[in-house]
Amino acid sequence: MITFGAKYINSATIQKVAFKDAKVTPSKVSFVELDPMNEKDLEAVYNIAGTWETPDLYPEMIHSYMSYCACEYNEDEGRNTKFYALTT
């Protein structure tokens, strides 16, 4: 289980596709805003990036940019960049 301190925005229903048979089912999710200044949010994104089974580097890139924004928080780019996620 992954815990984090993201700000809850709203719930939503999305269409989830199963890779093995391409079956589409509705799934309830929460739409949240991640805070790059929150250690739990950064740690959660880091853990997800480490376990996400994809050849793409998107999870690592998101964590890297969140870390950059935390370091540059006093600059406009760090302070004004928002990160959003869907959680189940």
N, CA, C and O atoms as CSV, one atom per row, in Angstrom:
chain,resi,resn,atom,element,x,y,z
A,1,MET,N,N,0.842,-1.179,0.000
A,1,MET,CA,C,0.000,0.000,0.000
A,1,MET,C,C,0.886,1.241,0.000
A,1,MET,O,O,1.892,1.300,0.707
A,2,ILE,N,N,0.503,2.219,-0.794
A,2,ILE,CA,C,1.245,3.470,-0.883
A,2,ILE,C,C,0.449,4.560,-0.189
A,2,ILE,O,O,-0.746,4.713,-0.440
A,3,THR,N,N,1.103,5.319,0.682
A,3,THR,CA,C,0.441,6.429,1.351
A,3,THR,C,C,1.097,7.731,0.943
A,3,THR,O,O,2.303,7.787,0.699
A,4,PHE,N,N,0.296,8.770,0.872
A,4,PHE,CA,C,0.799,10.075,0.493
A,4,PHE,C,C,-0.150,11.139,1.010
A,4,PHE,O,O,-1.230,10.822,1.509
A,5,GLY,N,N,0.240,12.386,0.897
A,5,GLY,CA,C,-0.550,13.484,1.451
A,5,GLY,C,C,-1.201,14.350,0.404
A,5,GLY,O,O,-1.459,15.526,0.661
A,6,ALA,N,N,-1.477,13.815,-0.769
A,6,ALA,CA,C,-2.035,14.602,-1.859
A,6,ALA,C,C,-3.365,15.246,-1.473
A,6,ALA,O,O,-4.108,14.739,-0.633
A,7,LYS,N,N,-3.633,16.368,-2.111
A,7,LYS,CA,C,-4.880,17.099,-1.887
A,7,LYS,C,C,-5.984,16.486,-2.751
A,7,LYS,O,O,-5.877,16.453,-3.977
A,8,TYR,N,N,-7.037,16.003,-2.106
A,8,TYR,CA,C,-8.171,15.410,-2.818
A,8,TYR,C,C,-8.916,16.519,-3.560
A,8,TYR,O,O,-9.212,17.568,-2.988
A,9,ILE,N,N,-9.218,16.281,-4.836
A,9,ILE,CA,C,-9.964,17.257,-5.624
A,9,ILE,C,C,-11.393,16.783,-5.859
A,9,ILE,O,O,-12.351,17.498,-5.567
A,10,ASN,N,N,-11.527,15.568,-6.391
A,10,ASN,CA,C,-12.867,15.061,-6.687
A,10,ASN,C,C,-12.774,13.583,-7.043
A,10,ASN,O,O,-11.692,13.070,-7.329
A,11,SER,N,N,-13.910,12.909,-7.022
A,11,SER,CA,C,-13.953,11.519,-7.482
A,11,SER,C,C,-14.419,11.517,-8.940
A,11,SER,O,O,-15.013,12.481,-9.424
A,12,ALA,N,N,-14.137,10.425,-9.612
A,12,ALA,CA,C,-14.514,10.291,-11.016
A,12,ALA,C,C,-14.671,8.824,-11.345
A,12,ALA,O,O,-14.180,7.959,-10.620
A,13,THR,N,N,-15.353,8.547,-12.434
A,13,THR,CA,C,-15.450,7.189,-12.954
A,13,THR,C,C,-14.766,7.188,-14.314
A,13,THR,O,O,-15.084,8.002,-15.182
A,14,ILE,N,N,-13.826,6.268,-14.491
A,14,ILE,CA,C,-13.102,6.151,-15.752
A,14,ILE,C,C,-13.387,4.793,-16.378
A,14,ILE,O,O,-13.945,3.908,-15.728
A,15,GLN,N,N,-13.009,4.633,-17.618
A,15,GLN,CA,C,-13.124,3.346,-18.293
A,15,GLN,C,C,-11.765,2.655,-18.204
A,15,GLN,O,O,-10.779,3.136,-18.762
A,16,LYS,N,N,-11.721,1.529,-17.501
A,16,LYS,CA,C,-10.486,0.780,-17.303
A,16,LYS,C,C,-10.438,-0.379,-18.301
A,16,LYS,O,O,-11.401,-1.135,-18.431
A,17,VAL,N,N,-9.310,-0.512,-19.002
A,17,VAL,CA,C,-9.148,-1.555,-20.008
A,17,VAL,C,C,-8.220,-2.633,-19.467
A,17,VAL,O,O,-7.109,-2.337,-19.027
A,18,ALA,N,N,-8.672,-3.884,-19.499
A,18,ALA,CA,C,-7.837,-5.017,-19.099
A,18,ALA,C,C,-6.964,-5.403,-20.290
A,18,ALA,O,O,-7.469,-5.617,-21.392
A,19,PHE,N,N,-5.657,-5.490,-20.066
A,19,PHE,CA,C,-4.736,-5.773,-21.164
A,19,PHE,C,C,-4.911,-7.179,-21.736
A,19,PHE,O,O,-4.739,-7.380,-22.939
A,20,LYS,N,N,-5.249,-8.153,-20.891
A,20,LYS,CA,C,-5.289,-9.534,-21.377
A,20,LYS,C,C,-6.435,-9.798,-22.356
A,20,LYS,O,O,-6.279,-10.589,-23.287
A,21,ASP,N,N,-7.591,-9.142,-22.155
A,21,ASP,CA,C,-8.720,-9.409,-23.046
A,21,ASP,C,C,-9.381,-8.143,-23.607
A,21,ASP,O,O,-10.402,-8.226,-24.289
A,22,ALA,N,N,-8.809,-6.993,-23.325
A,22,ALA,CA,C,-9.311,-5.696,-23.803
A,22,ALA,C,C,-10.726,-5.395,-23.322
A,22,ALA,O,O,-11.433,-4.591,-23.930
A,23,LYS,N,N,-11.138,-6.035,-22.239
A,23,LYS,CA,C,-12.453,-5.775,-21.668
A,23,LYS,C,C,-12.435,-4.418,-20.959
A,23,LYS,O,O,-11.500,-4.106,-20.222
A,24,VAL,N,N,-13.469,-3.624,-21.189
A,24,VAL,CA,C,-13.573,-2.288,-20.605
A,24,VAL,C,C,-14.612,-2.321,-19.479
A,24,VAL,O,O,-15.743,-2.767,-19.672
A,25,THR,N,N,-14.203,-1.840,-18.303
A,25,THR,CA,C,-15.109,-1.775,-17.163
A,25,THR,C,C,-14.996,-0.401,-16.499
A,25,THR,O,O,-13.915,0.187,-16.477
A,26,PRO,N,N,-16.095,0.111,-15.962
A,26,PRO,CA,C,-16.011,1.373,-15.239
A,26,PRO,C,C,-15.257,1.180,-13.920
A,26,PRO,O,O,-15.384,0.142,-13.271
A,27,SER,N,N,-14.483,2.177,-13.535
A,27,SER,CA,C,-13.699,2.104,-12.306
A,27,SER,C,C,-13.739,3.462,-11.607
A,27,SER,O,O,-13.548,4.503,-12.236
A,28,LYS,N,N,-13.990,3.435,-10.298
A,28,LYS,CA,C,-14.011,4.681,-9.531
A,28,LYS,C,C,-12.594,5.058,-9.123
A,28,LYS,O,O,-11.831,4.211,-8.659
A,29,VAL,N,N,-12.247,6.320,-9.294
A,29,VAL,CA,C,-10.925,6.827,-8.952
A,29,VAL,C,C,-11.078,8.159,-8.221
A,29,VAL,O,O,-12.145,8.772,-8.225
A,30,SER,N,N,-9.997,8.585,-7.601
A,30,SER,CA,C,-9.935,9.910,-6.998
A,30,SER,C,C,-8.950,10.749,-7.796
A,30,SER,O,O,-7.873,10.277,-8.161
A,31,PHE,N,N,-9.321,11.983,-8.061
A,31,PHE,CA,C,-8.461,12.939,-8.745
A,31,PHE,C,C,-7.792,13.764,-7.658
A,31,PHE,O,O,-8.476,14.419,-6.872
A,32,VAL,N,N,-6.445,13.742,-7.600
A,32,VAL,CA,C,-5.714,14.403,-6.524
A,32,VAL,C,C,-4.619,15.304,-7.093
A,32,VAL,O,O,-4.166,15.121,-8.223
A,33,GLU,N,N,-4.204,16.284,-6.280
A,33,GLU,CA,C,-3.074,17.144,-6.626
A,33,GLU,C,C,-1.907,16.769,-5.732
A,33,GLU,O,O,-2.026,16.777,-4.506
A,34,LEU,N,N,-0.770,16.438,-6.352
A,34,LEU,CA,C,0.436,16.091,-5.615
A,34,LEU,C,C,1.243,17.358,-5.344
A,34,LEU,O,O,1.323,18.245,-6.193
A,35,ASP,N,N,1.835,17.433,-4.161
A,35,ASP,CA,C,2.610,18.591,-3.751
A,35,ASP,C,C,4.094,18.240,-3.777
A,35,ASP,O,O,4.525,17.392,-2.996
A,36,PRO,N,N,4.889,18.860,-4.647
A,36,PRO,CA,C,6.309,18.528,-4.699
A,36,PRO,C,C,7.058,18.886,-3.411
A,36,PRO,O,O,8.170,18.401,-3.200
A,37,MET,N,N,6.484,19.711,-2.560
A,37,MET,CA,C,7.118,20.075,-1.297
A,37,MET,C,C,6.776,19.089,-0.177
A,37,MET,O,O,7.322,19.184,0.922
A,38,ASN,N,N,5.878,18.149,-0.451
A,38,ASN,CA,C,5.458,17.165,0.542
A,38,ASN,C,C,6.309,15.899,0.377
A,38,ASN,O,O,6.266,15.256,-0.671
A,39,GLU,N,N,7.074,15.545,1.404
A,39,GLU,CA,C,7.959,14.378,1.322
A,39,GLU,C,C,7.200,13.084,1.035
A,39,GLU,O,O,7.694,12.226,0.304
A,40,LYS,N,N,5.997,12.937,1.608
A,40,LYS,CA,C,5.221,11.712,1.374
A,40,LYS,C,C,4.779,11.609,-0.080
A,40,LYS,O,O,4.760,10.518,-0.650
A,41,ASP,N,N,4.420,12.747,-0.685
A,41,ASP,CA,C,4.032,12.730,-2.096
A,41,ASP,C,C,5.225,12.360,-2.971
A,41,ASP,O,O,5.094,11.547,-3.886
A,42,LEU,N,N,6.391,12.954,-2.695
A,42,LEU,CA,C,7.594,12.636,-3.462
A,42,LEU,C,C,7.976,11.164,-3.309
A,42,LEU,O,O,8.333,10.500,-4.281
A,43,GLU,N,N,7.896,10.669,-2.083
A,43,GLU,CA,C,8.236,9.270,-1.828
A,43,GLU,C,C,7.257,8.328,-2.534
A,43,GLU,O,O,7.668,7.304,-3.081
A,44,ALA,N,N,5.979,8.667,-2.524
A,44,ALA,CA,C,4.977,7.825,-3.194
A,44,ALA,C,C,5.246,7.764,-4.694
A,44,ALA,O,O,5.189,6.687,-5.288
A,45,VAL,N,N,5.538,8.904,-5.312
A,45,VAL,CA,C,5.829,8.919,-6.750
A,45,VAL,C,C,7.117,8.146,-7.042
A,45,VAL,O,O,7.202,7.448,-8.053
A,46,TYR,N,N,8.113,8.264,-6.170
A,46,TYR,CA,C,9.362,7.513,-6.321
A,46,TYR,C,C,9.099,6.002,-6.270
A,46,TYR,O,O,9.607,5.250,-7.102
A,47,ASN,N,N,8.302,5.565,-5.288
A,47,ASN,CA,C,7.986,4.138,-5.152
A,47,ASN,C,C,7.205,3.618,-6.347
A,47,ASN,O,O,7.458,2.513,-6.827
A,48,ILE,N,N,6.258,4.413,-6.828
A,48,ILE,CA,C,5.470,4.003,-7.994
A,48,ILE,C,C,6.373,3.894,-9.213
A,48,ILE,O,O,6.265,2.939,-9.983
A,49,ALA,N,N,7.265,4.867,-9.394
A,49,ALA,CA,C,8.180,4.848,-10.537
A,49,ALA,C,C,9.043,3.589,-10.515
A,49,ALA,O,O,9.359,3.034,-11.568
A,50,GLY,N,N,9.425,3.136,-9.320
A,50,GLY,CA,C,10.262,1.948,-9.205
A,50,GLY,C,C,9.542,0.650,-9.489
A,50,GLY,O,O,10.178,-0.345,-9.837
A,51,THR,N,N,8.226,0.638,-9.348
A,51,THR,CA,C,7.475,-0.601,-9.538
A,51,THR,C,C,6.645,-0.623,-10.818
A,51,THR,O,O,6.100,-1.666,-11.180
A,52,TRP,N,N,6.544,0.504,-11.502
A,52,TRP,CA,C,5.744,0.587,-12.717
A,52,TRP,C,C,6.419,-0.219,-13.809
A,52,TRP,O,O,7.549,0.079,-14.195
A,53,GLU,N,N,5.741,-1.230,-14.306
A,53,GLU,CA,C,6.314,-2.114,-15.315
A,53,GLU,C,C,6.035,-1.567,-16.705
A,53,GLU,O,O,5.047,-1.925,-17.346
A,54,THR,N,N,6.924,-0.693,-17.155
A,54,THR,CA,C,6.801,-0.110,-18.482
A,54,THR,C,C,8.197,0.181,-19.020
A,54,THR,O,O,9.089,0.554,-18.258
A,55,PRO,N,N,8.391,0.016,-20.314
A,55,PRO,CA,C,9.692,0.376,-20.880
A,55,PRO,C,C,9.881,1.895,-20.968
A,55,PRO,O,O,11.003,2.375,-21.129
A,56,ASP,N,N,8.789,2.640,-20.864
A,56,ASP,CA,C,8.861,4.096,-20.921
A,56,ASP,C,C,9.396,4.647,-19.602
A,56,ASP,O,O,9.252,4.016,-18.555
A,57,LEU,N,N,9.992,5.788,-19.655
A,57,LEU,CA,C,10.563,6.411,-18.456
A,57,LEU,C,C,9.652,7.466,-17.849
A,57,LEU,O,O,10.106,8.263,-17.027
A,58,TYR,N,N,8.380,7.494,-18.230
A,58,TYR,CA,C,7.481,8.532,-17.738
A,58,TYR,C,C,7.386,8.599,-16.217
A,58,TYR,O,O,7.443,9.699,-15.667
A,59,PRO,N,N,7.243,7.474,-15.510
A,59,PRO,CA,C,7.164,7.573,-14.048
A,59,PRO,C,C,8.420,8.200,-13.432
A,59,PRO,O,O,8.325,9.030,-12.528
A,60,GLU,N,N,9.588,7.799,-13.924
A,60,GLU,CA,C,10.833,8.374,-13.408
A,60,GLU,C,C,10.950,9.848,-13.754
A,60,GLU,O,O,11.449,10.640,-12.954
A,61,MET,N,N,10.489,10.223,-14.954
A,61,MET,CA,C,10.537,11.623,-15.368
A,61,MET,C,C,9.634,12.487,-14.485
A,61,MET,O,O,9.999,13.610,-14.136
A,62,ILE,N,N,8.467,11.972,-14.126
A,62,ILE,CA,C,7.552,12.719,-13.254
A,62,ILE,C,C,8.200,12.937,-11.894
A,62,ILE,O,O,8.177,14.050,-11.367
A,63,HIS,N,N,8.778,11.882,-11.321
A,63,HIS,CA,C,9.444,12.024,-10.023
A,63,HIS,C,C,10.605,13.006,-10.111
A,63,HIS,O,O,10.786,13.844,-9.228
A,64,SER,N,N,11.377,12.902,-11.163
A,64,SER,CA,C,12.523,13.789,-11.342
A,64,SER,C,C,12.079,15.253,-11.434
A,64,SER,O,O,12.701,16.130,-10.834
A,65,TYR,N,N,11.022,15.509,-12.172
A,65,TYR,CA,C,10.555,16.890,-12.313
A,65,TYR,C,C,9.926,17.398,-11.022
A,65,TYR,O,O,10.077,18.570,-10.677
A,66,MET,N,N,9.214,16.517,-10.301
A,66,MET,CA,C,8.671,16.927,-8.996
A,66,MET,C,C,9.810,17.302,-8.045
A,66,MET,O,O,9.713,18.293,-7.322
A,67,SER,N,N,10.881,16.519,-8.042
A,67,SER,CA,C,12.040,16.809,-7.191
A,67,SER,C,C,12.680,18.131,-7.590
A,67,SER,O,O,13.061,18.928,-6.732
A,68,TYR,N,N,12.795,18.359,-8.886
A,68,TYR,CA,C,13.352,19.617,-9.386
A,68,TYR,C,C,12.503,20.804,-8.901
A,68,TYR,O,O,13.039,21.812,-8.443
A,69,CYS,N,N,11.178,20.671,-9.008
A,69,CYS,CA,C,10.293,21.766,-8.582
A,69,CYS,C,C,10.403,22.014,-7.083
A,69,CYS,O,O,10.292,23.155,-6.634
A,70,ALA,N,N,10.619,20.961,-6.309
A,70,ALA,CA,C,10.800,21.125,-4.865
A,70,ALA,C,C,12.067,21.921,-4.578
A,70,ALA,O,O,12.087,22.770,-3.687
A,71,CYS,N,N,13.129,21.640,-5.340
A,71,CYS,CA,C,14.400,22.356,-5.147
A,71,CYS,C,C,14.310,23.795,-5.629
A,71,CYS,O,O,14.970,24.679,-5.082
A,72,GLU,N,N,13.502,24.032,-6.645
A,72,GLU,CA,C,13.380,25.361,-7.235
A,72,GLU,C,C,12.078,26.042,-6.811
A,72,GLU,O,O,11.538,26.865,-7.550
A,73,TYR,N,N,11.571,25.699,-5.615
A,73,TYR,CA,C,10.249,26.172,-5.209
A,73,TYR,C,C,10.151,27.695,-5.149
A,73,TYR,O,O,9.077,28.246,-5.388
A,74,ASN,N,N,11.216,28.367,-4.844
A,74,ASN,CA,C,11.164,29.822,-4.755
A,74,ASN,C,C,11.202,30.497,-6.124
A,74,ASN,O,O,11.016,31.709,-6.223
A,75,GLU,N,N,11.439,29.732,-7.161
A,75,GLU,CA,C,11.389,30.252,-8.527
A,75,GLU,C,C,9.976,30.038,-9.075
A,75,GLU,O,O,9.261,29.153,-8.606
A,76,ASP,N,N,9.573,30.833,-10.053
A,76,ASP,CA,C,8.222,30.736,-10.614
A,76,ASP,C,C,7.895,29.340,-11.116
A,76,ASP,O,O,6.792,28.844,-10.888
A,77,GLU,N,N,8.845,28.697,-11.802
A,77,GLU,CA,C,8.578,27.373,-12.362
A,77,GLU,C,C,8.253,26.362,-11.277
A,77,GLU,O,O,7.300,25.596,-11.415
A,78,GLY,N,N,9.024,26.347,-10.203
A,78,GLY,CA,C,8.779,25.392,-9.124
A,78,GLY,C,C,7.504,25.664,-8.368
A,78,GLY,O,O,6.780,24.736,-8.009
A,79,ARG,N,N,7.222,26.915,-8.125
A,79,ARG,CA,C,6.054,27.289,-7.334
A,79,ARG,C,C,4.754,27.137,-8.119
A,79,ARG,O,O,3.713,26.826,-7.539
A,80,ASN,N,N,4.806,27.353,-9.426
A,80,ASN,CA,C,3.584,27.370,-10.226
A,80,ASN,C,C,3.291,26.071,-10.967
A,80,ASN,O,O,2.276,25.978,-11.657
A,81,THR,N,N,4.152,25.069,-10.841
A,81,THR,CA,C,3.926,23.797,-11.524
A,81,THR,C,C,3.047,22.906,-10.654
A,81,THR,O,O,3.318,22.719,-9.468
A,82,LYS,N,N,1.994,22.359,-11.253
A,82,LYS,CA,C,1.056,21.483,-10.545
A,82,LYS,C,C,1.189,20.055,-11.065
A,82,LYS,O,O,1.447,19.844,-12.250
A,83,PHE,N,N,1.014,19.084,-10.186
A,83,PHE,CA,C,1.046,17.674,-10.546
A,83,PHE,C,C,-0.263,17.031,-10.111
A,83,PHE,O,O,-0.681,17.178,-8.962
A,84,TYR,N,N,-0.901,16.328,-11.018
A,84,TYR,CA,C,-2.179,15.694,-10.731
A,84,TYR,C,C,-2.077,14.188,-10.993
A,84,TYR,O,O,-1.269,13.737,-11.804
A,85,ALA,N,N,-2.914,13.423,-10.287
A,85,ALA,CA,C,-2.908,11.969,-10.462
A,85,ALA,C,C,-4.309,11.412,-10.246
A,85,ALA,O,O,-5.154,12.024,-9.592
A,86,LEU,N,N,-4.525,10.239,-10.813
A,86,LEU,CA,C,-5.733,9.451,-10.549
A,86,LEU,C,C,-5.306,8.300,-9.657
A,86,LEU,O,O,-4.307,7.636,-9.935
A,87,THR,N,N,-6.055,8.056,-8.582
A,87,THR,CA,C,-5.740,6.969,-7.669
A,87,THR,C,C,-6.946,6.054,-7.504
A,87,THR,O,O,-8.091,6.466,-7.693
A,88,THR,N,N,-6.665,4.814,-7.149
A,88,THR,CA,C,-7.761,3.877,-6.863
A,88,THR,C,C,-7.691,3.457,-5.424
A,88,THR,O,O,-8.521,2.669,-4.970
